[in-house]
Structure formats: structure tokens, C-alpha cells
């Protein structure tokens, strides 16, 4: 919990102690985590350390790349952003470009249907298309901006030395 809180996870995720420990137990049962030795001060509760198994490493990589490369679910892309620095810079840029391509093509397909049939009886459902287009436009703009920031050297990514100063 302290590690998650130190990453600011409570700002973007639903962070409840019970669900975190339940999730750790499930991941262990699935063979994705291994439990290490419990440590703790004599006066406090023991602290259990967890580590990814080889299968857990693969699954983490798959999920991270999925989140950055296609993540339509806001929680997925937010988690991907929080963990993107474990990947090399170019890999993140490539995944974000893939995401951008997917968002752009879906936008063209959905909004294009409306634009090709403006006289159709959309009724109030057009508001759903407008809402979706607006949120997608925002996601497209943000993704482009993040790619630009990364290409200018923002953040320290896997395999890079932190900037001095």
C-alpha cells in the first residue's frame, strides 16, 4: 500500500487495502507473483515482499504494451502512463503511435458514419456520437503531445541515465 501511495496511485485508481491484498493473493495463485520472506520491525506488523515470476514478467509486459498501444479504457492508459518508464523510450513512442493510429481510424469510422448520413434520424443518439468524438479528439491531442514530449527527452526511461541537475 505504501509503495502504491508513493506512486500517487490513489489519485487515479480506486485504492482499497482489501482489494490490493486480494489482488496480490490472486496473482500469487495464478503463478504471476511469488511471496518472499516477511519482514518487519519487532513492534510493527510484518511486511510481505512480492516479486514477479517469469510468467508475471511476461504478463506485465503484455498488459503494459496493451495499455499504451490501444488503451481505450482510461484506467488502462493511466496505469500504462504510470509504468511507461520501465520501457525504452522508442518502444513507448512506437506504442503511443499505434494508439494514435487506432484512435484516429476509429474516430474517422464513427464520425464518418454520421457525416455520410447527416439527414438520418439520429434523434438524441447523435449526442453520444458527439460526446465520443469530443473525448476521442482530446485523447488524440494528448497522445500527440506526449509523443512530442518523449521525443524531446521528457522523463527518464529504461536504459537511460537520469539527467543531472
RAURWO-V950350 format. One record per pair of residues at least 4 apart in sequence whose C-alpha atoms are under 8 Angstrom apart, sorted by the first residue. I is the first residue (numbers start at 0). GAP is how many residues later the second one is. Records with the same first field share a line. If there is no record, write none. Layout:
I: GAP ; GAP
//
This chain:
0: 4 ; 16 ; 19
1: 4
2: 4
3: 4 ; 5 ; 6
4: 4 ; 5
6: 75
7: 4
8: 4 ; 6
9: 4 ; 5
11: 63 ; 66
12: 62
14: 4 ; 5
15: 4
16: 4
17: 4
18: 4
19: 4
20: 4
21: 4
22: 4
23: 4 ; 9
24: 4
25: 4
26: 4 ; 5 ; 6
27: 4 ; 5 ; 6 ; 7
28: 4
30: 22 ; 24 ; 25
31: 20 ; 21 ; 22 ; 23 ; 24 ; 25 ; 27
32: 17 ; 18 ; 19 ; 20 ; 23
33: 16 ; 17 ; 18 ; 19
34: 13 ; 14 ; 15 ; 16
35: 12 ; 13 ; 14 ; 15
36: 11 ; 12
37: 8 ; 9 ; 10 ; 11
38: 7 ; 8 ; 9 ; 10
39: 4 ; 5 ; 6 ; 7
40: 4 ; 5
51: 4 ; 5
52: 4
53: 4
54: 4
55: 4
56: 4
57: 4
58: 4
59: 4
60: 4
61: 4
62: 4
63: 4 ; 16 ; 19 ; 20
64: 4 ; 15 ; 30
65: 4 ; 5
66: 4 ; 5 ; 9 ; 10 ; 12 ; 13
67: 8 ; 9 ; 12 ; 13 ; 16 ; 24 ; 27 ; 28 ; 31
68: 26 ; 27 ; 28 ; 29 ; 30
69: 25 ; 26 ; 28 ; 29 ; 32
70: 5 ; 6 ; 28
71: 4 ; 5
72: 4
73: 4
74: 4
75: 4
76: 4
77: 4
78: 4
79: 4
80: 4
83: 8 ; 73
84: 4 ; 70 ; 71 ; 72 ; 73
85: 71 ; 72
86: 4 ; 5 ; 70 ; 71
87: 4 ; 69 ; 70 ; 71
88: 4 ; 61 ; 68 ; 69
89: 4
90: 4
91: 4
92: 4 ; 54 ; 57 ; 58
93: 4
94: 4
95: 4 ; 47 ; 51
96: 4 ; 50
97: 4
98: 4 ; 44
99: 4 ; 40 ; 43 ; 44
100: 4
101: 4
102: 4 ; 33 ; 36 ; 37
103: 4 ; 36
104: 4
105: 4
106: 4 ; 5 ; 26 ; 29
107: 4
108: 4
109: 4 ; 19
110: 4 ; 18 ; 22
111: 4
112: 4
113: 4
121: 4
123: 4
124: 4
125: 4
126: 4
127: 4
128: 4
129: 4
130: 4
131: 4
132: 4
133: 4
134: 4
135: 4
136: 4
137: 4
138: 4
139: 4
140: 4
141: 4
142: 4
143: 4
144: 4
145: 4
146: 4
147: 4
148: 4 ; 5
149: 4 ; 5
155: 4 ; 5 ; 6 ; 7
//
